[in-house]
Amino acid sequence: MQQFYSRIAILAFLLLPAGLLLSQNLILNPGFEEGGEGNEFTNWTKLNGAEYMTAVRGEDQVHSGNRALRVSSPGFESQPWQVQLLSDAVPTFPGNSYTFTIWARAEEAGGRMRFSTQPNALYGGNIEIPTEWTQISYTFTANVEMTSIAMDMGYDDVTLYFDDAEMLAPENPCMDTYDAPEDQEPIATGKGKFIGSVYGGNQIDDFEQYFNQVTPENAGKWGSVEGTRDTFNWAQLDPIRAFAARNNFPFRFHVMLWGAQQPTWLKPLSDEEKLVEIREWFQAVSDHYDGSSDARATLEYLEVVNEFHNQPPDNEGQNADDAGSGDYIRALRLLNDTLNTAPGEYDWIVNAFKLAREYFPCEETKLMLNEYHVIAGFNNTTEVYTEVAQLLKDEGLVDVLGFQGHAFSTRVYGGPYTQERFDEVTAALTANLDRVAAVGLPMMVTELDIDGNTDDTYTPTTDQAVRDSFQLAEYQRVFGLLWNHPSVIGITLWGYRSGLWRSDQAAYLIDPCTDAPRPALAEYLNDSIRRADAPPLTDFDYACPTTSIFGGPGELATTMELFPNPTRGGVTIRFGAPLNDAELRLYDPIGKELLRQTIAPYQLQVDLDLARRDLAPGIYAVTVRSGSLQRTLRLVIAR
């Protein structure tokens, strides 16, 4: 089992001199003194705009010592990363807070810069640089074991000076080395629904002992896979897919199209060129996940469009300054005539799903929509989401309705329902959940987290008992509402250990300071939910008009029967006539394939032993295919 912290990172911390933990500067060459007589800086890397970063030695240009960094950018208003300097990576402990400081001054007013971290990017806000030497700072919560500080300095045509950087190691870092008991099994085992999480980075330790569904956090985003045009890098994604396949966990590909984290080379292209690249992207994903190995197993779920209402792939608002927004809505609309799509506000979404239907066989891959604030109702999202969902359903293009459950969409205080009563907010969430369910498709909670750093007025507190108590209460309120809705087929947490994207809000379920599960995990998920009966689940027919599990282009002429049905263990499938080139498949209530086996020529009966599969009570599908024909019967697994 992989340990949460590498031995190298722990050793690096332990080797810090005793008594110097608070005074030990982690940043190497902090004063830019080393680098020779030229314009290089040892232990720092010029990622972009190297010609704009030089060494200075004049007394009025240096804060201390003999050398400093001067930045003379021509000004890239919306792209500060065009002039970017990166520190060497230093050991950090995920979940712990760090403050990076550096002395800076500008030759004239109006100079700005921005800090961020690598490799798992965390961004600070824009900082105004005074004309006198001033120590500026950036505080972040580490989310990886080795962190680099990036300085984006290309905003303005103003000369800037930097010197004497510092970042101190914490005196007593919290270290999550928790190891789950060997007999721990996924929480949702036998429930007919899944409880999953993002897989990657700091979230992989003990994953298979708590969860039974997998989503990559960043590895499947277009900008991650094709950062360089026509070069597809599956190295991060394939191990995650292989892990899911080996464990028989359903896998959700996140995400095909979105208004963020798209390749930066895409946005400057013409609409016609963008459309070619979109088709190549769909083709590449389809070709790669062809079932040829665990690492390339076919995809159970595919997010086609993410955040189409709150962050569409356009060049408006916040996206005007985002080189990774894609800006390809117009490009998708070029397909209206080809795909016979009526022009309209959401035609680009319809075309995206029509493309997905072309490239991904629907008997293997369920297509999904994803958005946030859907059950919150904020920014008119519920109305827009249900309108688009109904439009896609009417055309048989979407199989699962995904919506996010981040804390900022479900909490009472500081969210869209500011200062309302808990029961009133919960009732509003329920009403919106029911409105989405009325579309008549299965729903998936795609990204859930619940903060654990506040009290019951959402005021930050350092009292750990209060933090734990309120996080537990919110899990009972929010998770329980979603889990027990009959249209919800599963819930995916957006991380569960420190280092997740809301570490600052202590949304993690393993406390890195006590090295133990917090009550929301230990008492609620791993006890109450695990011990409870299977939650209600609606029996859905997936939207797949031509090749769906139930139905198809042609039906087998031979009779087919199941007995016993209902069953608690084995089942026999009997055919009225021999079949050629036939195959049997078993699907669970949420459409996930459980087994596939060949039927021998002239075989008139197949016996399946289901007792060892620990199947939850519910309605399953047994499908027999022969050539282009198929027949499907419903199999009831009784309590």
Secondary structure as UniProt FT lines:
FT   HELIX           7..14
FT   TURN            18..19
FT   TURN            21..23
FT   TURN            30..31
FT   TURN            36..39
FT   TURN            42..43
FT   STRAND          44..48
FT   HELIX           50..52
FT   STRAND          53..56
FT   HELIX           59..61
FT   STRAND          68..72
FT   TURN            77..78
FT   HELIX           80..82
FT   STRAND          84..87
FT   STRAND          90..91
FT   TURN            94..95
FT   STRAND          97..106
FT   TURN            109..110
FT   STRAND          111..118
FT   STRAND          123..129
FT   STRAND          134..141
FT   STRAND          146..152
FT   STRAND          159..168
FT   TURN            182..183
FT   TURN            187..190
FT   STRAND          194..199
FT   HELIX           201..203
FT   TURN            205..206
FT   HELIX           207..210
FT   STRAND          214..216
FT   TURN            219..220
FT   HELIX           222..225
FT   TURN            229..230
FT   TURN            235..236
FT   HELIX           237..246
FT   TURN            247..248
FT   STRAND          251..253
FT   TURN            264..268
FT   HELIX           271..288
FT   HELIX           294..296
FT   STRAND          301..306
FT   TURN            308..310
FT   HELIX           317..321
FT   TURN            323..324
FT   HELIX           329..333
FT   TURN            334..340
FT   TURN            345..346
FT   HELIX           347..359
FT   TURN            362..364
FT   STRAND          366..370
FT   TURN            374..376
FT   HELIX           378..380
FT   HELIX           381..394
FT   TURN            395..396
FT   STRAND          400..405
FT   HELIX           407..410
FT   TURN            413..414
FT   TURN            416..419
FT   HELIX           422..437
FT   TURN            438..439
FT   STRAND          443..448
FT   TURN            456..457
FT   HELIX           464..474
FT   HELIX           475..479
FT   HELIX           480..483
FT   TURN            486..487
FT   STRAND          488..493
FT   TURN            498..499
FT   TURN            501..506
FT   STRAND          510..511
FT   TURN            512..515
FT   STRAND          516..517
FT   HELIX           520..529
FT   HELIX           530..531
FT   TURN            545..547
FT   STRAND          560..563
FT   STRAND          570..575
FT   STRAND          582..587
FT   TURN            589..590
FT   STRAND          593..599
FT   TURN            601..602
FT   STRAND          605..609
FT   HELIX           611..613
FT   STRAND          618..626
FT   TURN            627..628
FT   STRAND          629..637
//
